[in-house]
């Protein structure tokens, strides 16, 4: 069993009801958390894990993780996140 399979971070969106989708999004949350635990990560790096990085960041915050925006470039759309 891998570390990620031990981590249960289900999505907080009440519209996500199907067990397969809950598992898929929970796995994405766990992978994004693992990425952020390694250091700051761009929105693009997070989007490579899941198609809706904003929702996944919201899930992590809802689970009690302090995810901070450390850089935001409105002209290019580049955003960098880190765990607080």
PyMOL Python script that loads the backbone (N, CA, C, O; Angstrom):
from pymol import cmd

cmd.read_pdbstr("""\
ATOM      1  N   UNK A   1       0.843  -1.177   0.000  1.00  0.00           N
ATOM      2  CA  UNK A   1       0.000   0.000   0.000  1.00  0.00           C
ATOM      3  C   UNK A   1       0.888   1.240   0.000  1.00  0.00           C
ATOM      4  O   UNK A   1       1.818   1.330   0.802  1.00  0.00           O
ATOM      5  N   UNK A   2       0.619   2.192  -0.884  1.00  0.00           N
ATOM      6  CA  UNK A   2       1.437   3.392  -0.960  1.00  0.00           C
ATOM      7  C   UNK A   2       0.958   4.425   0.049  1.00  0.00           C
ATOM      8  O   UNK A   2      -0.147   4.326   0.582  1.00  0.00           O
ATOM      9  N   UNK A   3       1.803   5.414   0.303  1.00  0.00           N
ATOM     10  CA  UNK A   3       1.443   6.476   1.227  1.00  0.00           C
ATOM     11  C   UNK A   3       0.190   7.206   0.753  1.00  0.00           C
ATOM     12  O   UNK A   3      -0.672   7.549   1.562  1.00  0.00           O
ATOM     13  N   UNK A   4       0.084   7.445  -0.555  1.00  0.00           N
ATOM     14  CA  UNK A   4      -1.062   8.177  -1.074  1.00  0.00           C
ATOM     15  C   UNK A   4      -2.363   7.421  -0.868  1.00  0.00           C
ATOM     16  O   UNK A   4      -3.405   8.044  -0.661  1.00  0.00           O
ATOM     17  N   UNK A   5      -2.330   6.100  -0.919  1.00  0.00           N
ATOM     18  CA  UNK A   5      -3.567   5.352  -0.724  1.00  0.00           C
ATOM     19  C   UNK A   5      -4.004   5.379   0.734  1.00  0.00           C
ATOM     20  O   UNK A   5      -5.162   5.090   1.038  1.00  0.00           O
ATOM     21  N   UNK A   6      -3.089   5.724   1.641  1.00  0.00           N
ATOM     22  CA  UNK A   6      -3.447   5.841   3.046  1.00  0.00           C
ATOM     23  C   UNK A   6      -4.119   7.165   3.355  1.00  0.00           C
ATOM     24  O   UNK A   6      -4.796   7.299   4.374  1.00  0.00           O
ATOM     25  N   UNK A   7      -3.938   8.136   2.486  1.00  0.00           N
ATOM     26  CA  UNK A   7      -4.428   9.482   2.704  1.00  0.00           C
ATOM     27  C   UNK A   7      -5.805   9.628   2.089  1.00  0.00           C
ATOM     28  O   UNK A   7      -5.978   9.409   0.890  1.00  0.00           O
ATOM     29  N   UNK A   8      -6.780   9.993   2.893  1.00  0.00           N
ATOM     30  CA  UNK A   8      -8.143  10.133   2.406  1.00  0.00           C
ATOM     31  C   UNK A   8      -8.522  11.607   2.423  1.00  0.00           C
ATOM     32  O   UNK A   8      -8.852  12.152   3.476  1.00  0.00           O
ATOM     33  N   UNK A   9      -8.478  12.247   1.280  1.00  0.00           N
ATOM     34  CA  UNK A   9      -8.857  13.651   1.151  1.00  0.00           C
ATOM     35  C   UNK A   9      -9.978  13.771   0.128  1.00  0.00           C
ATOM     36  O   UNK A   9      -9.741  14.180  -1.009  1.00  0.00           O
ATOM     37  N   UNK A  10     -11.190  13.419   0.523  1.00  0.00           N
ATOM     38  CA  UNK A  10     -12.297  13.449  -0.437  1.00  0.00           C
ATOM     39  C   UNK A  10     -12.627  14.875  -0.857  1.00  0.00           C
ATOM     40  O   UNK A  10     -12.336  15.822  -0.127  1.00  0.00           O
ATOM     41  N   UNK A  11     -13.234  15.032  -2.030  1.00  0.00           N
ATOM     42  CA  UNK A  11     -13.647  16.350  -2.491  1.00  0.00           C
ATOM     43  C   UNK A  11     -14.760  16.900  -1.604  1.00  0.00           C
ATOM     44  O   UNK A  11     -15.529  16.140  -1.015  1.00  0.00           O
ATOM     45  N   UNK A  12     -14.838  18.224  -1.514  1.00  0.00           N
ATOM     46  CA  UNK A  12     -15.862  18.845  -0.670  1.00  0.00           C
ATOM     47  C   UNK A  12     -17.088  19.280  -1.460  1.00  0.00           C
ATOM     48  O   UNK A  12     -18.096  19.658  -0.862  1.00  0.00           O
ATOM     49  N   UNK A  13     -17.031  19.237  -2.769  1.00  0.00           N
ATOM     50  CA  UNK A  13     -18.151  19.634  -3.619  1.00  0.00           C
ATOM     51  C   UNK A  13     -19.312  18.662  -3.420  1.00  0.00           C
ATOM     52  O   UNK A  13     -19.169  17.463  -3.662  1.00  0.00           O
ATOM     53  N   UNK A  14     -20.447  19.171  -2.986  1.00  0.00           N
ATOM     54  CA  UNK A  14     -21.608  18.317  -2.715  1.00  0.00           C
ATOM     55  C   UNK A  14     -22.217  17.734  -3.981  1.00  0.00           C
ATOM     56  O   UNK A  14     -23.072  16.853  -3.892  1.00  0.00           O
ATOM     57  N   UNK A  15     -21.802  18.198  -5.158  1.00  0.00           N
ATOM     58  CA  UNK A  15     -22.307  17.644  -6.411  1.00  0.00           C
ATOM     59  C   UNK A  15     -21.552  16.376  -6.822  1.00  0.00           C
ATOM     60  O   UNK A  15     -21.974  15.664  -7.733  1.00  0.00           O
ATOM     61  N   UNK A  16     -20.443  16.102  -6.148  1.00  0.00           N
ATOM     62  CA  UNK A  16     -19.667  14.903  -6.436  1.00  0.00           C
ATOM     63  C   UNK A  16     -20.256  13.779  -5.597  1.00  0.00           C
ATOM     64  O   UNK A  16     -20.057  13.732  -4.383  1.00  0.00           O
ATOM     65  N   UNK A  17     -20.977  12.880  -6.242  1.00  0.00           N
ATOM     66  CA  UNK A  17     -21.704  11.844  -5.515  1.00  0.00           C
ATOM     67  C   UNK A  17     -21.279  10.428  -5.876  1.00  0.00           C
ATOM     68  O   UNK A  17     -21.376   9.528  -5.042  1.00  0.00           O
ATOM     69  N   UNK A  18     -20.816  10.215  -7.085  1.00  0.00           N
ATOM     70  CA  UNK A  18     -20.492   8.868  -7.530  1.00  0.00           C
ATOM     71  C   UNK A  18     -19.213   8.385  -6.845  1.00  0.00           C
ATOM     72  O   UNK A  18     -18.215   9.105  -6.830  1.00  0.00           O
ATOM     73  N   UNK A  19     -19.228   7.175  -6.277  1.00  0.00           N
ATOM     74  CA  UNK A  19     -18.049   6.667  -5.562  1.00  0.00           C
ATOM     75  C   UNK A  19     -16.757   6.687  -6.382  1.00  0.00           C
ATOM     76  O   UNK A  19     -15.692   6.970  -5.834  1.00  0.00           O
ATOM     77  N   UNK A  20     -16.830   6.396  -7.671  1.00  0.00           N
ATOM     78  CA  UNK A  20     -15.629   6.407  -8.508  1.00  0.00           C
ATOM     79  C   UNK A  20     -15.060   7.817  -8.627  1.00  0.00           C
ATOM     80  O   UNK A  20     -13.844   8.009  -8.620  1.00  0.00           O
ATOM     81  N   UNK A  21     -15.953   8.802  -8.735  1.00  0.00           N
ATOM     82  CA  UNK A  21     -15.498  10.188  -8.840  1.00  0.00           C
ATOM     83  C   UNK A  21     -14.924  10.664  -7.509  1.00  0.00           C
ATOM     84  O   UNK A  21     -13.920  11.376  -7.494  1.00  0.00           O
ATOM     85  N   UNK A  22     -15.535  10.290  -6.409  1.00  0.00           N
ATOM     86  CA  UNK A  22     -15.017  10.640  -5.094  1.00  0.00           C
ATOM     87  C   UNK A  22     -13.616  10.067  -4.917  1.00  0.00           C
ATOM     88  O   UNK A  22     -12.725  10.758  -4.422  1.00  0.00           O
ATOM     89  N   UNK A  23     -13.412   8.823  -5.314  1.00  0.00           N
ATOM     90  CA  UNK A  23     -12.099   8.190  -5.200  1.00  0.00           C
ATOM     91  C   UNK A  23     -11.080   8.896  -6.099  1.00  0.00           C
ATOM     92  O   UNK A  23      -9.961   9.178  -5.670  1.00  0.00           O
ATOM     93  N   UNK A  24     -11.469   9.177  -7.341  1.00  0.00           N
ATOM     94  CA  UNK A  24     -10.556   9.824  -8.289  1.00  0.00           C
ATOM     95  C   UNK A  24     -10.130  11.192  -7.780  1.00  0.00           C
ATOM     96  O   UNK A  24      -8.942  11.512  -7.786  1.00  0.00           O
ATOM     97  N   UNK A  25     -11.084  11.999  -7.341  1.00  0.00           N
ATOM     98  CA  UNK A  25     -10.758  13.339  -6.872  1.00  0.00           C
ATOM     99  C   UNK A  25      -9.999  13.287  -5.554  1.00  0.00           C
ATOM    100  O   UNK A  25      -9.127  14.123  -5.318  1.00  0.00           O
ATOM    101  N   UNK A  26     -10.307  12.330  -4.695  1.00  0.00           N
ATOM    102  CA  UNK A  26      -9.560  12.159  -3.458  1.00  0.00           C
ATOM    103  C   UNK A  26      -8.110  11.810  -3.726  1.00  0.00           C
ATOM    104  O   UNK A  26      -7.211  12.285  -3.032  1.00  0.00           O
ATOM    105  N   UNK A  27      -7.882  10.977  -4.734  1.00  0.00           N
ATOM    106  CA  UNK A  27      -6.513  10.635  -5.130  1.00  0.00           C
ATOM    107  C   UNK A  27      -5.788  11.862  -5.682  1.00  0.00           C
ATOM    108  O   UNK A  27      -4.603  12.059  -5.413  1.00  0.00           O
ATOM    109  N   UNK A  28      -6.494  12.679  -6.448  1.00  0.00           N
ATOM    110  CA  UNK A  28      -5.882  13.904  -6.958  1.00  0.00           C
ATOM    111  C   UNK A  28      -5.487  14.815  -5.798  1.00  0.00           C
ATOM    112  O   UNK A  28      -4.396  15.385  -5.794  1.00  0.00           O
ATOM    113  N   UNK A  29      -6.367  14.946  -4.826  1.00  0.00           N
ATOM    114  CA  UNK A  29      -6.067  15.782  -3.654  1.00  0.00           C
ATOM    115  C   UNK A  29      -4.815  15.280  -2.951  1.00  0.00           C
ATOM    116  O   UNK A  29      -3.957  16.075  -2.569  1.00  0.00           O
ATOM    117  N   UNK A  30      -4.705  13.979  -2.780  1.00  0.00           N
ATOM    118  CA  UNK A  30      -3.545  13.397  -2.105  1.00  0.00           C
ATOM    119  C   UNK A  30      -2.263  13.654  -2.899  1.00  0.00           C
ATOM    120  O   UNK A  30      -1.222  13.961  -2.317  1.00  0.00           O
ATOM    121  N   UNK A  31      -2.336  13.530  -4.205  1.00  0.00           N
ATOM    122  CA  UNK A  31      -1.152  13.767  -5.046  1.00  0.00           C
ATOM    123  C   UNK A  31      -0.736  15.239  -5.028  1.00  0.00           C
ATOM    124  O   UNK A  31       0.455  15.550  -5.025  1.00  0.00           O
ATOM    125  N   UNK A  32      -1.715  16.138  -5.015  1.00  0.00           N
ATOM    126  CA  UNK A  32      -1.409  17.568  -4.953  1.00  0.00           C
ATOM    127  C   UNK A  32      -0.808  17.916  -3.591  1.00  0.00           C
ATOM    128  O   UNK A  32       0.137  18.700  -3.513  1.00  0.00           O
ATOM    129  N   UNK A  33      -1.348  17.343  -2.530  1.00  0.00           N
ATOM    130  CA  UNK A  33      -0.776  17.565  -1.205  1.00  0.00           C
ATOM    131  C   UNK A  33       0.678  17.088  -1.161  1.00  0.00           C
ATOM    132  O   UNK A  33       1.544  17.781  -0.626  1.00  0.00           O
ATOM    133  N   UNK A  34       0.941  15.924  -1.713  1.00  0.00           N
ATOM    134  CA  UNK A  34       2.310  15.403  -1.741  1.00  0.00           C
ATOM    135  C   UNK A  34       3.226  16.344  -2.528  1.00  0.00           C
ATOM    136  O   UNK A  34       4.370  16.564  -2.129  1.00  0.00           O
ATOM    137  N   UNK A  35       2.742  16.894  -3.627  1.00  0.00           N
ATOM    138  CA  UNK A  35       3.520  17.842  -4.416  1.00  0.00           C
ATOM    139  C   UNK A  35       3.842  19.085  -3.591  1.00  0.00           C
ATOM    140  O   UNK A  35       4.984  19.545  -3.579  1.00  0.00           O
ATOM    141  N   UNK A  36       2.838  19.631  -2.902  1.00  0.00           N
ATOM    142  CA  UNK A  36       3.036  20.833  -2.106  1.00  0.00           C
ATOM    143  C   UNK A  36       3.934  20.578  -0.895  1.00  0.00           C
ATOM    144  O   UNK A  36       4.615  21.491  -0.428  1.00  0.00           O
ATOM    145  N   UNK A  37       3.941  19.370  -0.395  1.00  0.00           N
ATOM    146  CA  UNK A  37       4.816  19.044   0.730  1.00  0.00           C
ATOM    147  C   UNK A  37       6.284  19.055   0.312  1.00  0.00           C
ATOM    148  O   UNK A  37       7.174  19.165   1.155  1.00  0.00           O
ATOM    149  N   UNK A  38       6.533  18.942  -0.979  1.00  0.00           N
ATOM    150  CA  UNK A  38       7.904  19.001  -1.498  1.00  0.00           C
ATOM    151  C   UNK A  38       8.378  20.442  -1.662  1.00  0.00           C
ATOM    152  O   UNK A  38       9.579  20.683  -1.782  1.00  0.00           O
ATOM    153  N   UNK A  39       7.459  21.398  -1.670  1.00  0.00           N
ATOM    154  CA  UNK A  39       7.802  22.808  -1.840  1.00  0.00           C
ATOM    155  C   UNK A  39       6.758  23.508  -2.682  1.00  0.00           C
ATOM    156  O   UNK A  39       5.752  22.904  -3.056  1.00  0.00           O
ATOM    157  N   UNK A  40       6.988  24.787  -2.987  1.00  0.00           N
ATOM    158  CA  UNK A  40       6.033  25.544  -3.792  1.00  0.00           C
ATOM    159  C   UNK A  40       5.775  24.868  -5.145  1.00  0.00           C
ATOM    160  O   UNK A  40       6.651  24.216  -5.713  1.00  0.00           O
ATOM    161  N   UNK A  41       4.543  25.044  -5.639  1.00  0.00           N
ATOM    162  CA  UNK A  41       4.159  24.442  -6.922  1.00  0.00           C
ATOM    163  C   UNK A  41       3.314  25.432  -7.711  1.00  0.00           C
ATOM    164  O   UNK A  41       2.492  26.156  -7.150  1.00  0.00           O
ATOM    165  N   UNK A  42       3.527  25.449  -8.999  1.00  0.00           N
ATOM    166  CA  UNK A  42       2.739  26.323  -9.873  1.00  0.00           C
ATOM    167  C   UNK A  42       1.362  25.714 -10.121  1.00  0.00           C
ATOM    168  O   UNK A  42       1.140  24.518  -9.935  1.00  0.00           O
ATOM    169  N   UNK A  43       0.461  26.569 -10.539  1.00  0.00           N
ATOM    170  CA  UNK A  43      -0.882  26.109 -10.900  1.00  0.00           C
ATOM    171  C   UNK A  43      -0.797  25.101 -12.042  1.00  0.00           C
ATOM    172  O   UNK A  43      -1.578  24.151 -12.097  1.00  0.00           O
ATOM    173  N   UNK A  44       0.150  25.310 -12.947  1.00  0.00           N
ATOM    174  CA  UNK A  44       0.321  24.406 -14.082  1.00  0.00           C
ATOM    175  C   UNK A  44       0.734  23.011 -13.607  1.00  0.00           C
ATOM    176  O   UNK A  44       0.246  22.009 -14.130  1.00  0.00           O
ATOM    177  N   UNK A  45       1.631  22.942 -12.617  1.00  0.00           N
ATOM    178  CA  UNK A  45       2.055  21.644 -12.078  1.00  0.00           C
ATOM    179  C   UNK A  45       0.886  20.939 -11.397  1.00  0.00           C
ATOM    180  O   UNK A  45       0.737  19.721 -11.497  1.00  0.00           O
ATOM    181  N   UNK A  46       0.066  21.716 -10.709  1.00  0.00           N
ATOM    182  CA  UNK A  46      -1.112  21.146 -10.049  1.00  0.00           C
ATOM    183  C   UNK A  46      -2.140  20.711 -11.088  1.00  0.00           C
ATOM    184  O   UNK A  46      -2.778  19.669 -10.933  1.00  0.00           O
ATOM    185  N   UNK A  47      -2.302  21.503 -12.146  1.00  0.00           N
ATOM    186  CA  UNK A  47      -3.250  21.164 -13.212  1.00  0.00           C
ATOM    187  C   UNK A  47      -2.838  19.901 -13.947  1.00  0.00           C
ATOM    188  O   UNK A  47      -3.688  19.219 -14.519  1.00  0.00           O
ATOM    189  N   UNK A  48      -1.547  19.573 -13.944  1.00  0.00           N
ATOM    190  CA  UNK A  48      -1.097  18.332 -14.574  1.00  0.00           C
ATOM    191  C   UNK A  48      -1.599  17.117 -13.804  1.00  0.00           C
ATOM    192  O   UNK A  48      -1.666  16.017 -14.353  1.00  0.00           O
ATOM    193  N   UNK A  49      -1.950  17.309 -12.548  1.00  0.00           N
ATOM    194  CA  UNK A  49      -2.489  16.218 -11.718  1.00  0.00           C
ATOM    195  C   UNK A  49      -4.001  16.143 -11.847  1.00  0.00           C
ATOM    196  O   UNK A  49      -4.570  15.054 -11.927  1.00  0.00           O
ATOM    197  N   UNK A  50      -4.651  17.298 -11.868  1.00  0.00           N
ATOM    198  CA  UNK A  50      -6.112  17.329 -11.943  1.00  0.00           C
ATOM    199  C   UNK A  50      -6.579  18.506 -12.773  1.00  0.00           C
ATOM    200  O   UNK A  50      -5.924  19.548 -12.805  1.00  0.00           O
ATOM    201  N   UNK A  51      -7.693  18.347 -13.436  1.00  0.00           N
ATOM    202  CA  UNK A  51      -8.163  19.352 -14.398  1.00  0.00           C
ATOM    203  C   UNK A  51      -8.740  20.596 -13.734  1.00  0.00           C
ATOM    204  O   UNK A  51      -8.928  21.611 -14.405  1.00  0.00           O
ATOM    205  N   UNK A  52      -9.025  20.547 -12.442  1.00  0.00           N
ATOM    206  CA  UNK A  52      -9.611  21.700 -11.769  1.00  0.00           C
ATOM    207  C   UNK A  52      -8.778  22.039 -10.534  1.00  0.00           C
ATOM    208  O   UNK A  52      -9.185  21.732  -9.413  1.00  0.00           O
ATOM    209  N   UNK A  53      -7.619  22.666 -10.726  1.00  0.00           N
ATOM    210  CA  UNK A  53      -6.727  22.914  -9.594  1.00  0.00           C
ATOM    211  C   UNK A  53      -7.349  23.804  -8.517  1.00  0.00           C
ATOM    212  O   UNK A  53      -7.055  23.634  -7.334  1.00  0.00           O
ATOM    213  N   UNK A  54      -8.200  24.749  -8.910  1.00  0.00           N
ATOM    214  CA  UNK A  54      -8.833  25.624  -7.919  1.00  0.00           C
ATOM    215  C   UNK A  54      -9.693  24.819  -6.951  1.00  0.00           C
ATOM    216  O   UNK A  54      -9.658  25.058  -5.744  1.00  0.00           O
ATOM    217  N   UNK A  55     -10.456  23.880  -7.465  1.00  0.00           N
ATOM    218  CA  UNK A  55     -11.302  23.047  -6.611  1.00  0.00           C
ATOM    219  C   UNK A  55     -10.467  22.144  -5.718  1.00  0.00           C
ATOM    220  O   UNK A  55     -10.802  21.938  -4.552  1.00  0.00           O
ATOM    221  N   UNK A  56      -9.367  21.599  -6.266  1.00  0.00           N
ATOM    222  CA  UNK A  56      -8.516  20.726  -5.450  1.00  0.00           C
ATOM    223  C   UNK A  56      -7.842  21.505  -4.327  1.00  0.00           C
ATOM    224  O   UNK A  56      -7.715  20.995  -3.214  1.00  0.00           O
ATOM    225  N   UNK A  57      -7.407  22.741  -4.604  1.00  0.00           N
ATOM    226  CA  UNK A  57      -6.832  23.590  -3.559  1.00  0.00           C
ATOM    227  C   UNK A  57      -7.897  23.877  -2.498  1.00  0.00           C
ATOM    228  O   UNK A  57      -7.600  23.860  -1.303  1.00  0.00           O
ATOM    229  N   UNK A  58      -9.116  24.137  -2.922  1.00  0.00           N
ATOM    230  CA  UNK A  58     -10.215  24.363  -1.975  1.00  0.00           C
ATOM    231  C   UNK A  58     -10.451  23.135  -1.109  1.00  0.00           C
ATOM    232  O   UNK A  58     -10.699  23.258   0.091  1.00  0.00           O
ATOM    233  N   UNK A  59     -10.374  21.944  -1.712  1.00  0.00           N
ATOM    234  CA  UNK A  59     -10.533  20.708  -0.935  1.00  0.00           C
ATOM    235  C   UNK A  59      -9.468  20.607   0.153  1.00  0.00           C
ATOM    236  O   UNK A  59      -9.770  20.254   1.293  1.00  0.00           O
ATOM    237  N   UNK A  60      -8.220  20.918  -0.202  1.00  0.00           N
ATOM    238  CA  UNK A  60      -7.132  20.851   0.781  1.00  0.00           C
ATOM    239  C   UNK A  60      -7.348  21.861   1.894  1.00  0.00           C
ATOM    240  O   UNK A  60      -7.133  21.552   3.066  1.00  0.00           O
ATOM    241  N   UNK A  61      -7.768  23.054   1.540  1.00  0.00           N
ATOM    242  CA  UNK A  61      -8.042  24.067   2.569  1.00  0.00           C
ATOM    243  C   UNK A  61      -9.177  23.619   3.479  1.00  0.00           C
ATOM    244  O   UNK A  61      -9.113  23.791   4.697  1.00  0.00           O
ATOM    245  N   UNK A  62     -10.203  23.052   2.890  1.00  0.00           N
ATOM    246  CA  UNK A  62     -11.336  22.560   3.676  1.00  0.00           C
ATOM    247  C   UNK A  62     -10.907  21.442   4.619  1.00  0.00           C
ATOM    248  O   UNK A  62     -11.465  21.295   5.706  1.00  0.00           O
ATOM    249  N   UNK A  63      -9.916  20.655   4.206  1.00  0.00           N
ATOM    250  CA  UNK A  63      -9.402  19.566   5.037  1.00  0.00           C
ATOM    251  C   UNK A  63      -8.472  20.075   6.143  1.00  0.00           C
ATOM    252  O   UNK A  63      -7.996  19.292   6.966  1.00  0.00           O
ATOM    253  N   UNK A  64      -8.214  21.383   6.162  1.00  0.00           N
ATOM    254  CA  UNK A  64      -7.423  21.964   7.236  1.00  0.00           C
ATOM    255  C   UNK A  64      -6.000  22.345   6.873  1.00  0.00           C
ATOM    256  O   UNK A  64      -5.245  22.793   7.736  1.00  0.00           O
ATOM    257  N   UNK A  65      -5.618  22.175   5.613  1.00  0.00           N
ATOM    258  CA  UNK A  65      -4.279  22.543   5.180  1.00  0.00           C
ATOM    259  C   UNK A  65      -4.259  24.019   4.809  1.00  0.00           C
ATOM    260  O   UNK A  65      -5.173  24.512   4.147  1.00  0.00           O
ATOM    261  N   UNK A  66      -3.215  24.723   5.237  1.00  0.00           N
ATOM    262  CA  UNK A  66      -3.068  26.127   4.897  1.00  0.00           C
ATOM    263  C   UNK A  66      -2.301  26.221   3.584  1.00  0.00           C
ATOM    264  O   UNK A  66      -1.074  26.131   3.555  1.00  0.00           O
ATOM    265  N   UNK A  67      -3.040  26.403   2.512  1.00  0.00           N
ATOM    266  CA  UNK A  67      -2.433  26.539   1.192  1.00  0.00           C
ATOM    267  C   UNK A  67      -2.427  28.027   0.864  1.00  0.00           C
ATOM    268  O   UNK A  67      -3.474  28.671   0.798  1.00  0.00           O
ATOM    269  N   UNK A  68      -1.231  28.554   0.661  1.00  0.00           N
ATOM    270  CA  UNK A  68      -1.062  29.985   0.430  1.00  0.00           C
ATOM    271  C   UNK A  68      -0.673  30.258  -1.015  1.00  0.00           C
ATOM    272  O   UNK A  68       0.010  29.460  -1.657  1.00  0.00           O
ATOM    273  N   UNK A  69      -1.119  31.393  -1.503  1.00  0.00           N
ATOM    274  CA  UNK A  69      -0.643  31.890  -2.794  1.00  0.00           C
ATOM    275  C   UNK A  69       0.597  32.719  -2.483  1.00  0.00           C
ATOM    276  O   UNK A  69       0.525  33.696  -1.737  1.00  0.00           O
ATOM    277  N   UNK A  70       1.726  32.332  -3.052  1.00  0.00           N
ATOM    278  CA  UNK A  70       2.967  33.060  -2.785  1.00  0.00           C
ATOM    279  C   UNK A  70       3.383  33.941  -3.961  1.00  0.00           C
ATOM    280  O   UNK A  70       4.236  34.817  -3.823  1.00  0.00           O
ATOM    281  N   UNK A  71       2.775  33.700  -5.107  1.00  0.00           N
ATOM    282  CA  UNK A  71       3.082  34.520  -6.279  1.00  0.00           C
ATOM    283  C   UNK A  71       1.884  34.468  -7.218  1.00  0.00           C
ATOM    284  O   UNK A  71       1.323  33.400  -7.465  1.00  0.00           O
ATOM    285  N   UNK A  72       1.503  35.613  -7.729  1.00  0.00           N
ATOM    286  CA  UNK A  72       0.412  35.657  -8.711  1.00  0.00           C
ATOM    287  C   UNK A  72       0.729  36.736  -9.727  1.00  0.00           C
ATOM    288  O   UNK A  72       0.914  37.901  -9.373  1.00  0.00           O
ATOM    289  N   UNK A  73       0.792  36.354 -10.968  1.00  0.00           N
ATOM    290  CA  UNK A  73       1.034  37.288 -12.060  1.00  0.00           C
ATOM    291  C   UNK A  73      -0.250  37.354 -12.883  1.00  0.00           C
ATOM    292  O   UNK A  73      -0.558  36.435 -13.641  1.00  0.00           O
ATOM    293  N   UNK A  74      -0.978  38.423 -12.731  1.00  0.00           N
ATOM    294  CA  UNK A  74      -2.267  38.550 -13.403  1.00  0.00           C
ATOM    295  C   UNK A  74      -2.121  38.658 -14.918  1.00  0.00           C
ATOM    296  O   UNK A  74      -3.019  38.254 -15.657  1.00  0.00           O
ATOM    297  N   UNK A  75      -1.012  39.193 -15.379  1.00  0.00           N
ATOM    298  CA  UNK A  75      -0.813  39.338 -16.830  1.00  0.00           C
ATOM    299  C   UNK A  75      -0.623  37.986 -17.494  1.00  0.00           C
ATOM    300  O   UNK A  75      -1.188  37.737 -18.559  1.00  0.00           O
ATOM    301  N   UNK A  76       0.167  37.106 -16.881  1.00  0.00           N
ATOM    302  CA  UNK A  76       0.438  35.810 -17.495  1.00  0.00           C
ATOM    303  C   UNK A  76      -0.463  34.698 -16.962  1.00  0.00           C
ATOM    304  O   UNK A  76      -0.592  33.647 -17.590  1.00  0.00           O
ATOM    305  N   UNK A  77      -1.088  34.926 -15.805  1.00  0.00           N
ATOM    306  CA  UNK A  77      -1.920  33.906 -15.190  1.00  0.00           C
ATOM    307  C   UNK A  77      -1.128  32.933 -14.325  1.00  0.00           C
ATOM    308  O   UNK A  77      -1.692  31.962 -13.822  1.00  0.00           O
ATOM    309  N   UNK A  78       0.167  33.176 -14.143  1.00  0.00           N
ATOM    310  CA  UNK A  78       1.020  32.274 -13.357  1.00  0.00           C
ATOM    311  C   UNK A  78       0.719  32.465 -11.865  1.00  0.00           C
ATOM    312  O   UNK A  78       0.743  33.583 -11.352  1.00  0.00           O
ATOM    313  N   UNK A  79       0.439  31.361 -11.189  1.00  0.00           N
ATOM    314  CA  UNK A  79       0.184  31.362  -9.760  1.00  0.00           C
ATOM    315  C   UNK A  79       1.041  30.281  -9.133  1.00  0.00           C
ATOM    316  O   UNK A  79       1.180  29.188  -9.682  1.00  0.00           O
ATOM    317  N   UNK A  80       1.620  30.592  -7.971  1.00  0.00           N
ATOM    318  CA  UNK A  80       2.436  29.632  -7.241  1.00  0.00           C
ATOM    319  C   UNK A  80       1.837  29.462  -5.853  1.00  0.00           C
ATOM    320  O   UNK A  80       1.538  30.442  -5.170  1.00  0.00           O
ATOM    321  N   UNK A  81       1.664  28.207  -5.441  1.00  0.00           N
ATOM    322  CA  UNK A  81       1.102  27.866  -4.141  1.00  0.00           C
ATOM    323  C   UNK A  81       2.155  27.181  -3.280  1.00  0.00           C
ATOM    324  O   UNK A  81       3.114  26.598  -3.786  1.00  0.00           O
ATOM    325  N   UNK A  82       1.950  27.266  -1.946  1.00  0.00           N
ATOM    326  CA  UNK A  82       2.770  26.505  -1.012  1.00  0.00           C
ATOM    327  C   UNK A  82       1.951  26.209   0.217  1.00  0.00           C
ATOM    328  O   UNK A  82       0.936  26.856   0.476  1.00  0.00           O
ATOM    329  N   UNK A  83       2.396  25.227   0.973  1.00  0.00           N
ATOM    330  CA  UNK A  83       1.767  24.942   2.264  1.00  0.00           C
ATOM    331  C   UNK A  83       2.296  25.933   3.285  1.00  0.00           C
ATOM    332  O   UNK A  83       3.491  26.227   3.312  1.00  0.00           O
ATOM    333  N   UNK A  84       1.402  26.449   4.128  1.00  0.00           N
ATOM    334  CA  UNK A  84       1.804  27.420   5.158  1.00  0.00           C
ATOM    335  C   UNK A  84       2.282  26.742   6.404  1.00  0.00           C
ATOM    336  O   UNK A  84       2.656  27.411   7.367  1.00  0.00           O
TER     337      UNK A  84
END
""", "prot")
cmd.dss("prot")
cmd.show_as("cartoon", "prot")
cmd.util.cbc("prot")
cmd.orient("prot")
